Structures are given as structure tokens and as C-alpha cells.
Amino acid sequence: MSHIDLLNTACRNREEAHEQMQQLLTERPRNLSLPQPFYNDPQMFRVDIEEVFLKEWIFVGMTSEIPARGDYFTVEIGQNPVLLVRDGDGSVEAFHNVCRHRGSRICNSRKGKVANLVCPYHQWTYDLKGNLLFAGTEMGDSFDMKEHGLKKAHCRTAGGFIFVNLTTGEVPDLDPFLATMDEYMEPYDMENTKVAVESNILEKANWKLVIENNRECYHCSGSHPELLNTLLEWDDTHDPRASEEFVAQYERQAAAWDEEKIPHKHVSHGLQNRVVRMPLKEGTVAMTIDGTASCTKLMGRIKNPEMGSMRILHLPNSWNHMQSDHVVVFRVLPISPQETLVTTKWLVHKDAVEGVDYDPKKLREVWDATNEQDRVLAEENQLGINSIGYQPGPYSETFEFGVINFIDWYCETVRNNLSK
């Protein structure tokens, strides 16, 4: 088969996958889980990458991870290596981590610090704004350095979070959510934090199963004893399962938050983005095994340790818990149809000293256990879905409304992006 024939076949396969995806989305009953191909078919996975992860805003990391000029970290979104770097003006820049010479990755470490960005292959050199500084004399007199700078990716920051969008088309509006993030994250002063602990787990499950598992606590009582030492599973005071005692507790703590000018009311931007502050169990102040603080230095301007957990959802790939003494951020990145990388980072005040102000074991104990329990659940879910015995099953509208919201968002997003 010739090169042209291979290209034509690939295009036909891509078009067929798009048509199949549209048909399945159109025919899907809203109250049921997705058909099997959405969770294990390579062509459907490719559509997910192209229509979700390359067109939507993706959470990649925190600004405090690159606090100074030349600090960088790298991430891969699908097969697209991306470089985040702090430039000389203090701005966070996002580039395709691809040399404009012959396409080699420029930065091949997970994080580091550089004066300039130098490709290790042939030493093409770029400044922190992506401008090409050096390509050698071998390129000839007609070579235009200005035409060969690094390709930028769309990048926005708010409240210490970094979001990247790799689309070459119209970029979705993120401004309302960013404004909420700046307001709600202000008390934490995230620029003056540091990553105390990080974990990376490769889960043998489709990325949607990882998100679905996170979006409900139907499974919590049977699977997460450590988490339920402190977590109240209700999403907000309007949760249909919320008790009178919980509502009363929320109102008491909300009054204290108002006194300290701490934002707490539920704010949603469609089904994609949500921020809300919820109390933890009475008598607890942090998501630790015993409910006590894991760091003696509170975050930012916070003085009241009873901040509960401010929960931040950003679809398609992040959920987060902000507490008085530390924050926990989660990033989900699809690797293959049945593999997902889940990264968890625990951040504390930048001046907190390990072994003096915080104990890493205590800091991470609850979510290490919870992440491992969720990994097993997602992988067992994947193995069952792979069976010829699988058929889409019904969601509970009370216990699994968060899953319904995620699947509704996913289906609408893919359909809309496919039609553009």
C-alpha cells in the first residue's frame, strides 16, 4: 500500500470514528452509562483526545511550581509534549515542547531551571519567550530566525492554577471561571506555596471511569474509611441527601467565614466548572487520619483553621480540595484507551519546614489510601466493561447526579466540537 493509500485509509477511519461517535451520542439514553466503545475502543479514544483534550482547557499544574525566571515543568497531553516556563517578565508561558528544526523534544526532564531553552539534538536555542536565538551558520544566509520560534499554546492562570489549550481553532471562553478562581483562591496566596509531596499513579482504566468514580460518593462508605474520617460527602446544602444537622453546621461555619471575608457560596459555570466551600466533620479541620492540621503554618491570610474543604471541579481533568493548612490538587491525563495517569500534589506554605511544620506522611496518608482504593475500583470497573456481558446500566439521580452531570457535559462537548 502506498503512502497516499495509507493516508486515505487513515482519513476514512477517522471519519468513520466521528460518525460512529455522533451516532452513539445521539442514541444514548441520558440515564444510562455509556456504551462499551467509549471506554475501550482505540478510535473512540482518539476522538476523545482530539475533541476534548486538544480543544478544551486542561489543568496542567500550579504557578508556584515555577516561581522564578527560567523555572519550567513539562507535561504530555495525548501525544503532545507541552512546556510551561516562567519568563523574564514573570509571566507563565506555554509552548509545544518541540524544536522547530527537526521536531525533537527540547526539555526532556519533568522539571528544571534554564537560562535559555536549548534543544539537546542540535543545540538550537530559544529564549524564554520562545524566540529563536541560535541555529548555527549551517542554515545559510536566507534562513529567517524570526520565522522559527517555538509554537505557543494558549495559556491562562488564575488563583495559582495553570490551564492550557492546544486548539488551533476558536478557544472556549474561560474568563468567568478564572474570575471566580481569583476571588475564591485569594485567601490562600498560592504564589507563596510549594509542592510538599507528589504522587503519580498509572491506572489501568479509561479516563472517563476515573472521573466518574470521583464524581460520586455512592461508593465511599464501602471503600474509603480514611477519607470519611473527615469528609462530609454532600456537595452543597442543596444536595437532596443533606441532613438538617449538616445545613445547621454549614450556616454556623458560613457566618465565621463571612467575618473573615472568606468566599464560600456555590458558584457553577455550566457543568464544566464548580467551586464551593463545604464544612468537614464537626471537630476536624483537615483531611488527615485524625482530623487535625497537618501543617502548623496556615495558608495565605487564613487565621481560622475551620475552613472546611473548598472543592474545585474543572472538567475534563481536575478536582481539588483547599483546606486551611494545605491544599490537594488532582490532575487526570489519558494515556491510552485503558490507561490514565492520575497526579496528586499536596501544597503547603512556602516557608513551612518539613519535619518541623509538617509531616509528609500525615499530609498524604488519607489521599494515598483513597487514591489506591479508587485505582482498584476504576480498574475493576474497566475489566467488567470489557466483557461481552456489559451493557449500559442506570445511574441513581440522587447518589450519582455528579456522574450524570459529567457524562452530560462530555456528550454535549464532543458533539459540539465534532460539528465545528
C-alpha positions in Angstrom: 0.0 0.0 0.0 1.4 3.4 -1.0 1.9 6.3 1.4 -1.1 8.1 -0.3 -3.3 5.0 0.2 -2.3 4.8 3.9 -3.2 8.5 4.4 -6.6 8.0 2.6 -7.3 4.9 4.8 -6.4 6.9 8.0 -8.7 9.7 6.9 -11.6 7.3 6.2 -11.1 5.6 9.6 -11.1 9.0 11.3 -14.3 10.0 9.5 -15.9 6.6 10.4 -15.0 7.1 14.0 -16.5 10.5 14.1 -19.7 9.2 12.5 -19.9 6.3 15.0 -19.3 8.6 17.9 -22.0 11.0 16.8 -24.5 8.2 16.3 -23.8 6.6 19.7 -24.1 10.0 21.4 -27.4 10.7 19.6 -28.9 7.4 20.5 -27.6 7.2 24.1 -30.3 7.2 26.8 -29.4 10.0 29.2 -29.9 8.0 32.4 -27.6 5.1 31.4 -23.8 4.7 31.5 -22.0 5.0 28.1 -21.8 2.2 25.6 -18.7 0.0 25.7 -16.7 1.6 22.9 -16.5 4.8 24.8 -14.4 3.1 27.4 -12.1 0.8 25.4 -12.1 1.4 21.6 -8.9 3.0 20.2 -10.8 5.0 17.7 -13.2 6.4 20.3 -10.1 7.3 22.5 -8.6 9.2 19.6 -11.8 11.2 19.3 -11.6 11.9 23.0 -8.1 13.3 22.6 -8.9 15.3 19.5 -12.3 16.7 20.6 -11.8 17.1 24.3 -8.2 17.2 25.4 -6.9 19.2 22.4 -9.9 21.6 22.3 -10.8 22.2 25.9 -8.9 24.0 28.7 -6.7 21.4 30.5 -5.4 21.9 34.1 -1.7 21.2 34.0 -0.1 22.5 37.2 0.4 25.3 39.7 2.2 28.6 39.2 4.1 28.1 42.4 5.8 25.1 40.8 7.7 27.6 38.6 8.3 30.5 40.9 11.3 32.2 39.3 12.7 33.1 35.9 13.7 30.0 33.9 11.8 27.5 36.1 9.9 25.0 34.0 7.9 21.8 34.0 6.7 19.6 31.2 3.5 17.6 30.6 2.1 15.4 27.8 -1.4 15.9 26.6 -2.1 12.9 24.4 1.0 12.7 22.2 1.7 16.4 22.6 4.6 17.3 24.8 4.0 20.8 26.4 6.5 23.0 28.2 5.5 25.5 30.9 8.1 28.1 31.8 8.3 31.3 33.8 9.7 34.0 31.6 11.8 37.1 32.4 8.7 39.3 32.9 7.3 36.9 35.5 4.6 35.5 33.1 3.9 31.8 32.7 4.4 30.8 29.0 3.2 27.5 27.4 4.9 26.1 24.3 4.8 23.0 22.3 7.9 21.2 23.6 9.1 20.6 20.0 12.1 22.0 18.4 11.5 23.9 15.1 14.5 22.2 13.5 13.6 18.5 13.3 11.0 18.2 16.0 13.0 16.8 18.9 11.7 17.5 22.4 13.6 20.4 23.9 13.2 19.8 27.6 13.2 16.1 28.4 13.1 16.4 32.2 9.9 16.6 34.2 11.0 19.9 35.7 14.1 22.1 35.9 15.6 25.6 35.5 17.3 27.1 32.4 18.7 30.4 31.2 17.5 29.6 27.7 15.8 26.7 26.1 18.4 24.6 24.2 17.4 21.6 22.1 19.8 18.8 23.0 19.8 17.4 19.5 21.5 20.2 17.5 21.6 23.0 20.1 19.1 25.3 18.6 18.5 27.8 21.3 15.4 29.8 22.2 14.8 32.5 24.8 12.0 32.2 27.4 9.6 33.9 25.1 10.1 31.2 22.5 12.2 33.4 20.1 14.9 31.5 18.2 18.3 32.9 19.3 20.8 30.4 17.7 20.5 27.9 14.8 24.2 27.8 13.7 25.6 29.2 10.5 24.8 25.9 8.7 21.3 27.1 7.9 22.5 29.6 5.3 22.1 33.4 4.7 18.5 33.1 3.6 17.3 31.4 6.9 14.9 33.7 8.8 15.3 33.2 12.6 12.1 35.1 13.3 10.0 32.5 11.4 11.2 29.6 13.5 10.3 30.5 17.1 8.7 27.9 19.3 5.0 27.3 18.8 2.9 28.7 21.6 0.0 27.1 23.3 -2.9 29.0 24.8 -2.2 29.5 28.5 -4.2 31.2 31.3 -3.6 31.4 35.0 -5.9 32.2 37.9 -5.7 31.6 41.7 -2.4 29.8 41.2 -3.7 27.3 38.7 -2.4 26.9 35.1 -4.7 26.0 32.2 -3.5 25.1 28.7 -5.5 24.8 25.5 -3.9 23.3 22.4 -6.6 24.1 19.9 -5.7 25.7 16.6 -9.3 27.0 16.3 -11.6 29.1 18.4 -10.7 29.0 22.1 -13.5 28.4 24.6 -14.2 31.3 26.9 -12.7 30.7 30.4 -12.9 34.2 31.8 -15.9 33.7 34.1 -14.3 30.7 35.7 -10.9 32.4 36.0 -12.6 35.4 37.8 -14.2 33.0 40.3 -10.9 31.3 40.8 -9.1 34.5 41.5 -11.8 35.5 44.0 -12.1 32.2 45.8 -8.3 31.4 45.9 -7.2 34.9 47.1 -7.1 33.9 50.8 -4.6 31.1 50.0 -2.0 33.2 48.4 -0.9 30.3 46.1 2.1 32.1 44.7 3.7 31.7 48.1 3.2 27.9 48.4 5.3 24.9 47.4 4.6 21.3 46.5 5.5 19.3 49.6 4.5 15.9 48.2 3.6 14.5 44.8 2.3 11.1 43.6 1.7 9.6 40.1 -0.5 6.6 39.6 -1.0 4.9 36.3 -4.5 3.4 36.5 -5.5 0.7 34.0 -8.8 2.3 33.2 -10.3 4.8 30.7 -10.0 8.4 31.9 -13.8 8.8 32.0 -14.1 6.0 34.5 -11.5 7.8 36.7 -13.6 11.0 36.5 -16.9 9.1 37.0 -15.6 7.5 40.1 -14.6 10.9 41.5 -18.0 12.4 40.8 -19.9 10.3 43.2 -19.6 9.2 46.8 -22.1 6.4 46.4 -19.1 4.0 46.9 -17.4 5.9 49.7 -18.9 4.1 52.7 -17.8 0.8 51.4 -14.4 1.9 50.1 -13.0 5.0 51.8 -12.8 4.6 55.6 -9.8 7.0 55.9 -11.5 9.7 53.8 -14.8 9.5 55.7 -13.0 10.3 59.0 -13.3 13.9 57.9 -15.2 14.3 54.6 -18.9 15.1 54.5 -20.0 13.6 51.2 -22.7 16.2 50.3 -21.8 18.6 47.5 -23.7 21.5 48.9 -26.6 22.5 51.1 -29.0 21.8 48.1 -27.8 18.1 47.9 -31.0 16.1 48.2 -29.4 13.8 50.8 -28.2 16.7 53.0 -29.4 16.4 56.6 -30.8 19.2 58.8 -27.7 18.9 61.1 -25.4 19.4 58.1 -27.3 22.5 57.0 -27.1 23.9 60.5 -23.4 23.2 60.7 -22.8 24.9 57.3 -24.7 28.0 58.5 -22.6 28.3 61.6 -19.4 28.0 59.8 -20.5 30.3 57.0 -21.1 33.0 59.5 -17.4 32.6 60.6 -16.2 32.6 57.0 -18.1 35.8 56.3 -16.5 37.5 59.2 -13.1 36.6 57.8 -14.2 37.6 54.3 -13.7 34.0 53.0 -15.8 33.2 49.9 -17.9 30.1 50.3 -21.1 30.2 48.2 -21.6 27.6 45.5 -20.6 29.0 42.0 -21.0 27.0 38.9 -20.1 27.8 35.3 -22.3 25.3 33.4 -21.5 21.7 34.1 -17.8 22.1 33.5 -16.6 24.3 36.4 -17.7 24.5 40.0 -16.4 26.0 43.2 -18.0 25.5 46.7 -16.8 25.5 50.3 -18.1 22.7 52.5 -17.5 22.0 56.2 -15.6 19.0 57.2 -17.0 16.8 60.0 -17.6 18.5 63.3 -14.3 18.7 65.3 -12.0 18.2 62.3 -10.0 20.9 60.5 -8.1 18.9 57.8 -8.3 15.8 55.7 -5.9 13.8 57.9 -6.4 10.5 59.6 -7.3 12.2 63.0 -8.7 15.3 61.5 -6.1 17.6 63.0 -4.0 20.0 60.9 -1.0 18.5 59.1 0.9 21.8 58.8 1.3 24.4 61.6 1.6 27.3 59.1 -1.8 28.1 57.7 -2.2 29.1 54.1 -2.1 32.8 53.0 -4.1 35.2 55.2 -6.2 32.4 56.7 -6.5 32.6 60.5 -9.4 30.3 61.2 -8.4 26.6 60.9 -12.0 25.6 60.3 -12.0 26.4 56.7 -13.6 23.1 55.7 -12.8 21.9 52.2 -13.2 24.3 49.3 -13.9 22.0 46.4 -13.0 23.0 42.9 -14.1 20.9 39.8 -12.7 21.6 36.4 -13.7 19.2 33.6 -12.3 17.3 31.9 -9.4 16.6 34.2 -9.2 18.0 37.7 -10.8 18.1 41.1 -9.2 19.8 44.2 -9.6 20.3 47.9 -8.5 23.6 49.6 -8.0 23.5 53.3 -6.7 25.9 56.0 -3.3 24.3 56.3 -2.7 22.7 52.9 -4.3 22.1 49.5 -4.6 19.0 47.4 -4.8 19.2 43.6 -5.5 16.4 41.2 -4.7 16.1 37.5 -6.0 13.4 35.2 -4.4 12.8 31.8 -5.4 10.0 29.4 -2.5 7.7 28.2 -4.4 5.1 26.1 -7.9 3.7 25.9 -7.4 1.8 29.1 -4.7 3.8 30.9 -4.9 7.0 32.8 -2.2 9.0 34.7 -3.5 10.5 38.0 -1.2 13.0 39.6 -1.8 14.3 43.1 0.1 17.2 44.6 0.0 18.4 48.2 0.9 22.1 48.7 1.8 24.0 51.9 3.0 27.4 52.8 6.4 28.0 51.1 8.0 28.7 54.5 6.8 25.5 56.1 9.7 23.3 57.0 9.4 19.5 56.6 9.8 17.7 59.9 9.2 20.9 61.8 6.0 22.4 60.5 4.6 19.4 58.7 5.0 15.6 58.4 4.8 14.4 54.8 3.3 11.0 56.0 0.5 12.7 57.8 -0.1 15.1 55.0 -0.5 12.5 52.3 -1.9 9.5 54.3 -5.6 9.9 53.6 -5.4 10.6 49.9 -2.7 8.0 49.3 -5.1 5.4 50.7 -8.1 6.9 48.8 -6.2 7.1 45.5 -5.2 3.4 45.8 -8.7 2.4 46.7 -10.1 4.4 43.7 -7.4 2.8 41.4 -8.7 -0.6 42.2 -12.3 0.4 41.8 -11.6 2.0 38.4 -9.6 -1.0 37.1 -12.3 -3.5 38.2 -14.9 -1.3 36.5 -12.8 -1.4 33.3 -12.4 -5.1 33.4 -16.2 -5.6 33.7 -16.9 -3.1 30.9 -14.6 -5.0 28.6 -16.8 -8.1 29.0 -19.3 -9.2 26.3 -21.7 -9.2 29.3 -21.6 -5.4 29.8 -24.5 -3.2 28.9 -25.1 0.4 30.0 -26.6 0.5 33.4 -28.8 3.1 35.2 -27.5 6.0 37.3 -29.0 7.0 40.6 -30.3 10.6 40.2 -29.7 11.3 43.9 -26.4 9.5 44.6 -24.9 9.7 41.1 -26.1 13.1 39.9 -22.5 14.3 39.7 -21.7 11.4 37.3 -24.8 12.3 35.2 -23.6 15.9 35.0 -20.1 14.8 33.9 -21.5 12.5 31.2 -23.9 15.1 30.0 -21.1 17.6 29.8 -18.8 15.1 28.0 -21.5 14.1 25.4 -22.5 17.7 24.7 -18.9 18.8 24.4 -17.9 16.1 22.0 -21.0 16.6 19.8 -20.4 20.4 19.7 -16.7 20.0 18.9 -17.3 17.4 16.2 -19.8 19.7 14.5 -17.3 22.6 14.2 
